[in-house]
Amino acid sequence: MTNDHVVTGTATREGTVAPSGDAVTVHVHADGTTAVAVVDGIGHSFRVAAIAQLIADVTARIAARRGPLAGLLTGTELVADPGAGDETEPDAVAIVAVAQPGDERVRIAWVGDCRAYVLTEDGQVQRLTVDHNLATQLAMAGYDGEITRRASQWVRTTVATASVATVAEAWTDRPLAVVLTTDGVHDQLSHDVLRTLLVQHQDAPQTLAQALVAAAEPGPDGVRDDATAVVIKLNSTTQVPSS
């Protein structure tokens, strides 16, 4: 998708277990503000998939008008009801990015383990987000190895539990490209592969998004997770030479 300020590319690939719980929405407001929401539904069912897409749609639309924090907190209200009887509301993790005309920043808010990366003017790839999971907490406490690897699956903050205090925010100035990913991409790619693809395809957001999803490998057990990548490029940025 292209407007005068932002070019975006999106790609998603269903994992081994259908249907995909990943969802993406790109919304351009009347003033040219672009908001992108990436949602990774927890579990695999048609209801999870439907709710994930609803969260993405609402979050992106509100974020374009009110900012990324307001967008995510509105998404929270969609799954705040614990549900009646034995059927609980589906939950998800999510990230939303906003680029506004006249502002050379990309603003980001997230809950859970969706991630954002930025390609900087010196050709480096920096991670802008910290996963909201038990592995991160254990690593901060000095643990490492197998215990932290297994703990990466235990998400501590989700869309349903998000609040003003638990939604994390970040921004980046004059990025060459910002990439949003679900764990089906970033858990299955090395940082070197990620950087190589970003530098190689930075001027073609759709090609880059597709390349990131295609490069994600199956896990050790041969199972593929749903994989989604979104690339955001401000039209005013310049290109880093390939290395």
N, C-alpha and C positions, 0 to 999 in steps of 0.2 A: 504494500500500500504506500502511496506517495502523496504528500502535499507540499506546499512551498517550504516548509520547515523541516520535515522529517520523512525519511524513507524507512519502511519496516519490511522485514521478511519473517515468515512464520513457517514452521514445519513440525509435524508430529507423526509418530509411528506407534501403532498399537503393539503392545507387548505380547508375551506368550499367552496370557490369560485375557480373554475378551469379555466385555467391551473395554475400551480404553477409558480410564478415569481422568485423563488429562483434558484440559480445555483451554482455549485461547480466545481472547477478544481484543481487537484493536478498534478503538473508537476515536473519531476526530470530531471535536466540538466545533460549533459554528465560528468561534474565534480562531480556529486553527490549532488549538491545543490537542495534542495526541496523547491518549492514555492506552497502555497495554497491560492487560491482566493475564497472568498465567496461573492456572489452578491445577493442582494435583489431588484428585479425589482419593480418599483413603478407602481401599477396597475395589472390587470389580463387580459391578452390577449395572443394569440399565438405569436404576434409580440414582446410583452414585454418579454415573455419567451425566444424567440430566441435571442433577443439582450442581455438579461442577461447572457445567456450561452456564447455568443460571447465575452462579456466583461470579463467574468471569464477566458476563454481560453487565450485571449490575455494578460490580466493582469498577470496571473500566468507564462506564458512563458517569458515575458519581465522581470518580477521580479526575476526569477531564474538567469537571466544573468546580470541584471543591478540594482537589488535591489527593495524593495517594493515601494519606492516613484516613481521611473521611471515606474514601472508596472502600478500603478494607474493613473499616468498622461497619459500614452499611452491609457488606457481605456477611459479616457476623450475624446480623439480625435475620438473615435468611435461614440460618441453621441453629438459631438460639433455642427453638422449641425442642425439648427432649423427645417429643413424639408420644403418641398414645399407645398403650398396650405394649406388645413385645417389639414393635417396630420403632427403632430409634432413627433420628435424623442422620443422614450421611454427613461426614465431616471431610475436611480437606486442609491442605496447606496451600499457600498462595503468595504471589509477589506481583506488585503493580508498579509501573514506571510511567512518569508523566514528563513530557517535553512541551514547553510553552513558547510560542513565537516571541522573539525579543529576549529570551532567556537562554543562555548557552549552557545551562545545567540540565541534567536529567535527574529528576527526583524519584526516589524509590522508597517503598514501604513493603515489609514482608512479615509473614509468620510461617514457622516451620522450616523445611529444608529445601525450598526452592532457592535458587541462587541468581546473583547478578555479577557479571564480570565486565571490566572496561578495558578497551585497547587504548593506551595512552600515546601521546605524540612521540615518545621515544621508543615506541614499538614494544612496550611491556604490557603484559596482561595482569591486571590486578583484580582480586576478588573483593567485592564491595559488601558482601553479606557474611553473616555468621549463622551457621545452622542452629536452629532451636531444638536440639535433641540432647539426649543423655550423654552421648559420646563427647560433645563439646564441653559439657559440665565436668565430665570425668577428666578430660584432657587438661582443663583449667586447674584441676586439683592434683595434677601430676601423674595420672594414670596413662598408660599407653598399651599397645599390643592388642591381643585378641579381645580383651574385655571392652575396649573402646570401639573396636570394629563391630562387634555384635550390638553394642548400645546405640549405634547410629540409626537403627530402625525404631528407636523409642523417641518419638517426637514429643516435645514438652509443651509447645504452643501451637494451636491450630486455629483455623478460622472460627470454629465454634467457641473457643475459649479466649479469643483475642479481646484485648481491652486497650485503652489509651496507654496504659503502663507497659503492655507486653508487645505491642506492634513496634518493630524496629524500623528506623528510617535512616536513609543515607542519600547522598547526592554526589555527582561528579561534574566538574567543570570542563567544558570543551572536549568531550570525549570523541575519539575517532569512531568508536562503535561501542554500544552497550549490548551485552548478550544476557538474556534471561533463560534459565534452564530448569527443567525438573530433574529429579535425581536419576532418572533413567538415562540422562545424558552425562551429567558431571560425575556420577559415581563410576561410569564405565569408560571415561576418557582420561588419559594422563594430561598433566598441565602442558607438557611439550606439544602434544597433538593439538590441544585446544589453541595454543598460541600460533602454531603453524597454520591452522585453518583460518584463524582470525586475520592474520597478516596477509595470507594468500587471497582471501575472498572479501576483504574489508570494504571494497567498493561495490559489492554485489550482495546486499543483505539477504535476498531470497536464496541465492546460491549458498551463502554461508550457513543459513539456518538448515538447509537440506543436508549440507555436508556434515554438520555437527551431529544431526540425528543419525545419518547413515554410518558415521564412524563409531557410534556407541556400540560396544561389544556386549555379548551376553555375560551374565555373571558366572562364577565358578561352577554353579550347578547347571549351566546351560540355559537358564531361564532369562528371558528378556523382560525388562520392565517397560511400561509405557515411557516413551521418550519425546520430549517437546523442547524446541528451541525457538526463541524469538530474537531477532537482531534489530536494533534501533540505531539509525545513523542520522545525525544532524546534517543538513545540506551544506552548512557552512564549513564543515571540517575538511581537512586535507589528508592525503594518503601517506602511510608509512611505507618506505621501500621494503620489498621482500628481502629476507636475509638468506 
